[in-house]
Amino acid sequence: MSDELVRIAQLSCGPEYSGVQKEINIAAEAVGAEIFFPDLSLSDIRRNFKDFGLDVRSADLKLAIARGVALVEGSVEADAVFIATCFRCAEAAIVRNELRRYIHEHSTLPVVSYSFTERTTSGTLLTRMEALTTIARRRALLARERQTGLTMGVDSGSSTTKAVIMQDNVIIGTGWRPTTEVLGSSDEVITLALAEAGVKREDLDAVGTTGYGRFLVGKRIGADLIQEELTVNSKGAVFLADCQHGPATVID
């Protein structure tokens, strides 16, 4: 899919009334994605809602359920799914969780769910939207189970900065420092990791960055890949835990 526009199907209840829909659209546009609402006939809405088997009162939640079923059945095409409901509604919380589980178990569509408030901004949604587009665009990369070649990753976090160098699926160099200045701290950990690995910067086949300062550091070091921390942390956790098949829960 490369950098093509990612079409994200939105299943939601309430963002229009709370003023959050505009923020959702802004966050999606910032990562090269397009939000759309699956279009269904009234008969399809009634049938899909009935087939799902969860009785709710809200008409918006019924519509969200029907749209979710349509996505799973393939009558509506999308690259990813964003489920959003208001944090105040207990019924919506149940639907949000059940829809996420249903789509995850019955399709290969990447799903992110979010409980919004009236104060939710595009900034708070940005990382989640970026994660959705990352999975849609880089599914093959995330599916890799072994690292090959000589590569380095830099995590420029708000509190700590880390670097790791791997060669053919083995960690050969690491660096860690408190983040005092984004670029300065990244330079330090890269130097540490290179020294421990016994290699030079020009020996590396590829470099990637993630974390709070990923764009700044990525530009500085000419990164081949700049990726948000949600997918990176998840992939790193299941790799280290040797749990790359089947369901897994990652706690950050």
Secondary structure, DSSP 4 states (H G I P E B T S, - for coil): -TTSPEEEEEEEESHHHHT-HHHHHHHHHHTTEEEE-----HHHHHHHHHHHT---S-HHHHHHHHHHHHHHHTSS--SEEEEEEETT-HHHHHHHHHHHHHHHHH----EEEEEE-TT--HHHHHHHHHHHHHHHH-HHHHH--S--SEEEEEEE-SSEEEEEEEETTEEEEEEEEE-SSHHHHHHHHHHHHHHHHT--GGG-SEEEEESTTHHHHHHHHT-SEE--HHHHHHHHHHHHTT--SS------
